[in-house]
Amino acid sequence: MHPDPLLALREFRQLAPWNLRDLAATATAILERTRVRPVSASARDDVSERAVRFYVTRGLLHAPDGRGTSATYSYRHMLQLLSIKLRQMEGATLDTISRELEEATGDVLERRVAATLGDRLPHPHELGVADAGRAFHVESAPVQAGGGDTWRRIAVDAGVEVHLRAGHPAVGLPSQAVATEVRAALERLAAARRPA
């Protein structure tokens, strides 16, 4: 755990932007790790993608940059989301939270969240989201191609994916390891092609 909650919280800023799934997962991991428990029985400590969409629709959470699957969420979105969940856990209504968020600057939100979570706030590396928190995080999804072949899709970086056919020796490797190696190979290739 980090001795200064504000500094620990700011470590998450380097992970932005997030896609919807990663924003929800990161907020949930923070709340679970800090063991904040709701006073209100109706409040949950996990954050679903559906809840994030609902908060955006209600105006509690700013709209993301972009739309659909390309929508991205910033550090400010994470602060807003954590503020919403923490206030819900304290028993505040959505109307009350909405008014509070309208009046709060980013600095105020950041300090409130840090103060509420306290010294239990972990470093991103402790949550396992430090390398996979970006909107182009490593994603492994089976893809059924025409003809019955199954492929594993791994998002490596913005605009870069690797597709592995089932049965390929690399299919059993962790997605993060494949993505790291491919990123490193692309960086070496780009460096070799730069003019001296």
Secondary structure, 3 states (H helix, E strand, C coil): CCCCHHHHHHHHHHHCCECHHHHHHHHHHHHHHCCCCCCCCCCCCCCCHHHHHHHHHHCCCCCCECCHHHCEECHHHHHHHHHHHHHHHCCCCHHHHHHHHHHCCHHHHHHHHHHHHHHHCCCHHHHCCCCCCCCCCCCEEEEECCCCCEEEEEEEECCEEEEEECCCHHHHCCHHHHHHHHHHHHHHHHHHHCCC
